[in-house]
Each structure stands twice: as structure tokens, then as C-alpha cells.
Amino acid sequence: MATSISFIHAADLHLDSPFKGLAHIPDYIFSDVRASTFKALDNLVLAAINKKVDFVLLAGDLFDNEHQSLKAQVYLRTAFERLKAHQIKVYLSYGNHDHMNGNVHPITYPDNVHIFPNEHITSFVFEKNDEKLASIYGFSYEERSLMKNKAIEYEVRDEAIPFHIALLHGSVHGNAEHDPYAPFYLQDLKKKAFDYWALGHIHKREILAESPPVVYPGNVQGRHRNEAGEKGCYYVQMTSSGVDMEFIPLQSILFESRTIDVTPCKTIYEIEKVIASETKSNSCKRLLHLTLHSRTENVLRFKEDGTLEELIELLNEVSILKDEWSYIYACRVEMDERPLLERDDFFIGELAAALDELSVSDAAKDLLTHKEARKFLDDLPQEKIKESAKQLLIYELLKG
């Protein structure tokens, strides 16, 4: 029989994430949201058991905070104990969020769990029926910030072992969208003699290369609108002839961004029907960020007089009564300004041009540098704010 192994590759569990920016939603919904990272972990354990994998790989940021809550640690230990009951091993590394020197009260996990102990590249050998089948390599962050290229330090040991797998929590060199921790060049990974690179740190699922597989599974549970869509892990089967991968969704709550065209709607009741139709789904619990797009001023008028907000509240009240609820936690209006500017108003045209050149950072400098305000403005979507302000000004000048 051909030599083979199977495993689950996951990363970025971020257990006990506080879900900043969602505290305004009802307690009933928020309690589900706060529990979602734990539920995703439950789903991961079930996937590993159902697939009868040999082991689970966790590539960093198991916890959301370096000062890990007792709840998160005990919950994770219980998950590992469930895996042990099915003879499933765990190999894990700590990342920038849960670096080793940050936790002053570490917990002891069962003996099926193998933790990379420091920032040196070390390895564990997986054995099955007294046969050495895989070497698993990695390191853990000792401090939050690690700017060194660790990829160049990986080297295969004992080539007699069939499979060699590397865990790496870091980002591609030059990726400006994420903290540049343990930055690597893709070529550094591809030229090494590893059969699979199990990456972590980037929350977007992505396969950077196929031969050998260089894989970001993404995080297991979305936490805000920029982490929309299915979240989960990869089920991987390795044989001497190749690697097969299957993505398994694990999220408890789906973040979803939807844009709905309400241009034909003349009344708030027509808008209600369109939103209800476009957001109808009972497949899973969802947090919806809606954008209502229009080429007319009607929807902006409903927003200004509070009617739209009242409509969203009514839709949410009906939805949260269902087991698989859909909750609209944000709704913005996106006006197509061209019909407004086609009125050939010179002042409006000049105003629109001036706003296009406006820097939100300069205009809101005092607010953005205010000690207290900065706590709430770290993820300020400046372009969206500028567009909203532009549409509101033009609407106010032209209405009536």
C-alpha cells in the first residue's frame, strides 16, 4: 500500500476575539458573535474527527491576545483532549498575537500536542504504526514583533522520512496590507525541499504556489466586514504521487457585504421588498453590511429623515427571531452623483472637483490625532467618508 498521511491545516483561530465595532448590536446577537471563534474551533475538531486525519497543524495566532483568557486556554485544552481521544496529534506554533513571552499563566495541554518552543527552527517526527512518516518543522514567536526572514533557515533533515511539512506564520515580503512579520520571498519557499508549506498570519485564504503547495488557509471565523465570506481550513491528503487539498468552511457566523441597486424604488416600501428579497437566506447566521446604490435622490432622502434606519430596525427585528438569523449591522447609501452633476450647476461642479482633491487626513487632523478619538478611528475608511460627505453636500444643495 502506498505511503500516505492526512491532516488539517488551520491558522489564526483568534479565540476570544473582542469583535470591536460590533458592541452596538443587540445582546442576543452579540453573544452569538462573541462565541463564534469558539464554535469555529468546535467545527475544526469535528472536521478532523470526521475525516480521521493523522494530525492537525495550527500555524499561529491561536489566541487573539498575548494575555490569553483562562476561558480561551481551557476551551482549547478541551478541544485537544477530544482530538487525543481519537488518536489525532496536534502540531502548533505561536504567532505575533499570542507570542510566548506574553502569556504569564500558560496552561498544560495533553501529550498529543506538540508546540514549537522558540524562534529556532525545530522539528517533530510523526510516526504511525512505528513508521516515521513525516517531519514537521516550525518556530514560535517569542515576542510580538519578528522582522527576520525565517524562511531561509528551514532545511530538510533525515531525507529517509517520506514527507516534510513546514509551518510558517508570516507574510510575503513587500505586502503592504499586513504587518511585515517574518517576511519571506515566495522563491525562498519554493526552492526548499518541502512537500507543503502551512502558512498563517494572513486572514485571506490563498494558495501562493501549487508545487509545492504554499497555502494560507485564512482565519477560521471572520471578525469584521473586511473578513467576509467563508472561513475555514484545508483538509490535506499526501501520498508519494502528490497532494490533494479540500477547503472546509468552519465559520459559525458569515460576514457578508452586499450592494443592492434601489434606483427603481420610489417608496420606502419598495426598498423594503428589494432588501428583503436580496438578503433572504436561511443557510447560516449572517452579519450583513449593506450598500444601497441609487441614481436618484430618494434613498438619500429616506436616510436623512430617519425612515431608512427605521426600516433596517424592522427588518432586523423579524430576522433575529429565526435560528439562522441575518442581521444588518451597517447600511450605507451610495449615490451615483452623475445625474446630480448633469444639472449643469457650475457651483456644484466646482464643489465636487474640490472634494475630489480633499485629503480626509488633513481635514480631520485634529480628530485623528485626538487621544480618545483614535481608539475608535484606527480603521477609518477615509475614501468612504469622503464619498458620503460629497453626496450629502450635493444632495443638500440641490434638494428643493
C-alpha positions in Angstrom: 0.0 0.0 0.0 1.3 3.5 -0.9 2.6 5.6 1.9 0.2 8.4 2.8 -0.8 10.9 5.5 -3.7 13.2 6.0 -4.0 16.4 8.1 -6.0 19.5 8.8 -4.2 22.8 8.2 -5.7 25.8 10.0 -4.4 29.1 11.4 -5.5 32.3 13.1 -8.2 31.0 15.4 -8.1 34.3 17.4 -10.0 32.7 20.2 -12.0 35.1 22.4 -11.7 38.0 19.9 -13.5 41.0 21.3 -15.1 41.9 17.9 -14.5 45.7 18.2 -17.0 47.8 16.5 -20.0 45.5 16.9 -20.9 46.2 20.6 -23.9 48.3 19.3 -25.8 45.2 18.1 -28.4 43.5 20.4 -27.1 41.4 23.2 -28.8 38.3 21.8 -26.8 38.6 18.6 -23.6 39.8 20.2 -23.5 36.8 22.5 -23.5 34.6 19.3 -20.8 36.7 17.8 -18.5 36.5 20.8 -19.0 32.8 20.9 -18.3 32.4 17.2 -14.5 31.8 17.4 -15.1 29.0 19.9 -17.8 27.5 17.7 -15.4 27.6 14.8 -12.9 25.6 16.9 -15.6 23.0 17.6 -16.2 22.7 13.9 -12.5 22.3 13.3 -12.3 19.4 15.8 -15.4 17.8 14.2 -13.8 18.1 10.8 -10.6 16.4 12.0 -12.5 13.6 13.6 -14.9 13.0 10.7 -12.0 13.0 8.2 -10.0 10.7 10.5 -6.8 12.7 10.0 -3.5 11.8 11.4 -2.8 15.2 12.8 -3.8 18.9 12.9 -1.5 21.8 12.1 -2.1 25.2 13.7 0.1 27.9 12.2 0.0 30.7 14.8 -2.4 33.2 16.4 -4.5 30.6 18.2 -5.4 33.4 20.6 -6.4 36.9 19.9 -4.3 38.4 22.7 -0.9 37.8 24.2 -2.7 37.9 27.6 -4.7 34.8 26.9 -8.0 34.5 28.8 -8.5 31.5 31.0 -11.7 30.7 29.1 -9.8 30.5 25.8 -7.0 28.4 27.1 -9.3 25.9 28.8 -11.5 25.7 25.7 -8.5 24.9 23.6 -7.2 22.3 26.0 -10.6 20.6 25.9 -10.5 20.6 22.1 -7.1 19.0 22.2 -8.4 16.3 24.6 -11.2 15.5 22.2 -8.6 15.1 19.4 -6.5 12.9 21.7 -9.4 10.6 22.3 -9.4 9.9 18.5 -5.6 9.5 18.4 -5.1 12.7 16.5 -1.9 14.7 17.1 -1.6 18.5 17.1 1.5 20.5 16.0 1.2 24.2 16.7 3.2 27.4 16.6 2.6 30.7 18.3 2.4 33.9 16.3 2.6 37.6 16.8 -0.8 37.8 18.6 -0.1 35.0 21.1 3.7 35.2 21.3 5.3 33.0 24.1 6.6 35.7 26.3 3.2 37.5 26.5 1.4 34.8 28.5 2.4 34.7 32.1 0.0 31.9 33.0 0.5 29.2 30.3 -1.7 26.1 30.5 -0.6 22.5 30.1 -2.0 20.7 27.1 -2.4 16.9 26.7 0.6 14.9 25.4 -0.8 14.6 21.8 0.0 18.3 21.5 3.5 19.3 20.2 4.5 23.0 20.5 7.4 24.6 18.7 9.2 26.0 21.7 11.1 29.2 20.5 12.2 31.1 17.4 14.7 28.5 16.3 13.6 26.2 13.6 12.9 22.8 15.2 11.1 19.7 14.0 8.9 16.9 15.3 8.6 13.4 13.7 5.1 12.0 13.1 5.1 8.2 13.5 2.3 5.8 12.6 2.5 2.0 13.4 6.1 2.6 14.4 6.9 4.0 11.0 8.3 7.5 10.6 6.1 9.2 8.0 6.5 13.0 8.3 8.8 15.6 9.7 7.0 18.8 10.7 9.1 22.0 11.1 8.4 25.4 12.6 9.0 28.0 15.2 7.1 30.2 17.6 7.3 33.9 18.1 9.0 34.8 21.4 8.0 38.5 21.1 5.2 40.2 19.2 7.5 41.7 16.5 9.6 39.4 14.4 11.1 41.1 11.3 13.6 38.5 10.4 13.3 36.3 7.3 12.9 32.9 8.9 12.1 31.0 5.7 15.8 30.9 4.7 16.5 28.9 8.0 14.4 26.0 7.1 16.3 22.9 6.0 15.1 19.3 5.5 16.5 16.8 7.9 16.6 13.0 7.5 15.6 12.5 3.9 14.7 8.9 4.6 11.4 10.2 6.1 8.8 10.4 3.3 7.1 13.8 3.9 8.4 17.1 5.1 6.0 19.9 6.1 6.9 23.5 7.2 4.7 25.8 9.4 5.4 29.5 8.9 3.5 32.4 10.5 4.5 35.4 8.4 3.8 37.5 5.3 5.2 37.8 1.8 8.0 40.4 1.6 6.5 43.7 0.4 2.9 43.0 1.4 1.9 46.5 2.5 -1.6 45.4 3.6 -0.4 43.4 6.6 2.3 43.7 9.4 5.5 42.5 7.8 6.3 39.8 10.4 8.7 37.0 9.4 8.7 38.4 5.8 9.6 35.9 3.1 10.1 35.7 -0.6 8.0 33.1 -2.3 11.0 31.8 -4.2 12.7 31.1 -0.8 9.9 28.6 -0.1 9.7 27.0 -3.5 13.4 26.2 -3.7 13.4 24.3 -0.4 12.8 20.6 -0.4 9.5 20.7 1.5 6.3 19.0 0.4 3.9 21.5 1.9 4.2 25.0 3.4 1.5 25.5 6.0 1.2 29.3 6.4 -0.5 31.6 8.9 -0.9 35.3 9.6 -2.9 36.4 6.5 -6.6 36.1 7.1 -7.5 35.7 3.4 -7.5 32.2 2.0 -4.9 31.9 -0.8 -2.7 29.3 -2.5 0.5 31.1 -3.3 2.0 28.1 -5.2 1.0 24.6 -6.1 4.3 22.8 -6.5 5.0 22.5 -3.7 1.7 23.8 -2.1 2.3 27.1 -0.3 -1.0 27.8 1.4 -2.8 30.4 3.6 -6.0 28.8 4.9 -7.1 32.2 6.2 -8.7 32.6 9.6 -11.4 30.2 10.8 -14.0 32.9 11.7 -14.5 36.3 10.1 -14.4 39.2 12.6 -15.4 42.3 10.6 -16.5 43.3 7.1 -13.0 43.0 5.6 -13.1 39.3 6.5 -16.3 38.5 4.6 -17.1 35.1 3.1 -16.4 31.5 4.1 -13.6 30.9 6.6 -12.1 27.6 7.5 -9.3 25.1 7.0 -7.7 22.8 4.4 -8.0 19.0 4.6 -4.8 17.7 3.0 -4.0 14.2 1.8 -0.4 13.5 0.9 0.9 10.4 -1.0 4.1 9.7 -2.9 2.3 10.8 -6.1 1.1 14.2 -4.9 -1.1 16.4 -2.7 -4.9 16.7 -2.7 -6.5 19.6 -0.8 -10.1 20.3 0.1 -11.3 23.6 1.8 -13.7 23.0 4.7 -15.8 26.0 5.9 -15.7 26.3 9.7 -17.2 29.7 10.4 -20.1 30.0 12.8 -21.2 33.4 11.5 -20.8 34.6 8.0 -19.8 38.2 7.4 -21.2 39.4 4.1 -21.1 42.7 2.2 -23.9 43.3 -0.3 -24.6 46.1 -2.8 -28.2 46.5 -3.8 -29.4 48.7 -6.6 -32.5 50.6 -5.4 -32.7 53.1 -8.2 -36.2 52.0 -9.4 -37.6 52.3 -5.8 -39.7 55.4 -5.3 -41.1 54.5 -1.9 -39.7 53.1 1.3 -42.0 50.1 0.9 -40.4 49.2 -2.4 -36.9 49.4 -0.8 -38.2 47.1 1.9 -39.2 44.5 -0.6 -35.9 44.7 -2.5 -33.8 44.4 0.6 -35.9 41.5 2.0 -35.6 39.7 -1.3 -31.9 40.2 -1.8 -30.9 39.2 1.7 -33.2 36.2 2.2 -31.2 33.2 3.3 -31.5 30.5 5.9 -28.2 28.7 5.2 -26.3 30.2 8.2 -26.1 33.1 10.6 -25.0 36.2 8.9 -23.9 39.7 9.7 -24.7 41.9 6.7 -23.1 45.2 5.6 -25.4 46.7 3.1 -24.7 49.4 0.5 -27.8 50.8 -1.2 -26.8 52.2 -4.6 -29.1 54.6 -6.4 -29.1 57.1 -9.3 -31.9 59.1 -7.8 -32.2 61.1 -4.5 -35.0 59.1 -3.0 -32.9 56.7 -0.9 -30.7 59.6 0.4 -33.9 61.4 1.4 -35.1 58.4 3.3 -31.7 58.2 5.1 -31.8 61.9 6.1 -35.3 61.7 7.6 -34.6 58.5 9.5 -37.0 56.4 7.6 -34.3 54.1 6.3 -32.9 53.5 9.8 -36.4 52.6 11.0 -36.8 50.2 8.1 -33.5 48.4 8.9 -34.6 48.1 12.5 -37.9 46.5 11.5 -36.1 44.0 9.1 -33.7 43.0 11.9 -36.5 42.5 14.4 -38.1 39.9 12.1 -34.8 38.2 11.2 -33.4 37.7 14.7 -36.4 35.6 15.6 -35.1 32.8 13.3 -32.5 30.3 14.4 -30.3 31.1 11.3 -30.6 34.9 11.6 -29.4 37.6 9.2 -28.6 40.8 11.0 -27.9 44.1 9.1 -25.3 45.7 11.3 -24.5 48.5 8.9 -26.2 50.2 6.0 -24.7 52.9 3.9 -26.1 54.8 0.9 -24.0 55.1 -2.3 -25.3 57.8 -4.7 -24.3 57.9 -8.3 -23.5 61.6 -8.5 -23.6 61.9 -12.3 -27.3 62.5 -12.6 -26.9 65.3 -10.0 -24.0 66.9 -11.8 -25.8 66.7 -15.1 -27.9 69.6 -13.9 -25.1 71.8 -15.2 -24.7 73.7 -12.0 -21.3 75.5 -12.1 -21.0 75.8 -8.3 -21.9 72.1 -7.7 -19.3 71.1 -10.3 -16.6 73.1 -8.7 -17.6 71.8 -5.2 -17.4 68.2 -6.5 -14.0 68.8 -8.0 -12.7 70.4 -4.8 -14.0 67.5 -2.7 -12.2 65.0 -5.0 -8.9 66.7 -4.1 -9.7 66.9 -0.4 -7.5 64.9 2.0 -9.6 63.4 4.8 -6.4 63.1 6.9 -5.8 66.8 6.6 -9.4 67.9 7.0 -9.9 65.8 10.1 -6.4 66.1 11.5 -7.5 67.3 15.0 -9.9 64.4 15.3 -7.5 61.8 14.0 -4.8 62.8 16.5 -7.1 63.1 19.5 -6.0 60.6 22.2 -9.5 59.4 22.9 -10.9 59.6 19.4 -8.1 57.5 17.9 -9.3 54.4 19.9 -12.4 54.4 17.6 -10.8 55.6 14.3 -8.0 53.1 13.7 -9.8 51.6 10.8 -11.3 54.8 9.5 -12.4 54.2 5.8 -11.4 57.6 4.6 -12.4 57.3 1.0 -15.9 56.1 2.0 -16.2 59.0 4.4 -15.2 61.5 1.7 -17.7 60.0 -0.8 -20.5 60.1 1.8 -19.8 63.7 2.7 -19.7 64.6 -1.0 -23.0 63.0 -1.7 -24.6 64.6 1.3 -23.4 68.1 0.4 -24.5 67.9 -3.2 -27.9 66.5 -2.1 -28.4 69.2 0.5 -27.6 71.9 -2.1 -29.8 70.5 -4.8 -32.9 69.3 -2.9 -35.8 71.5 -3.4 
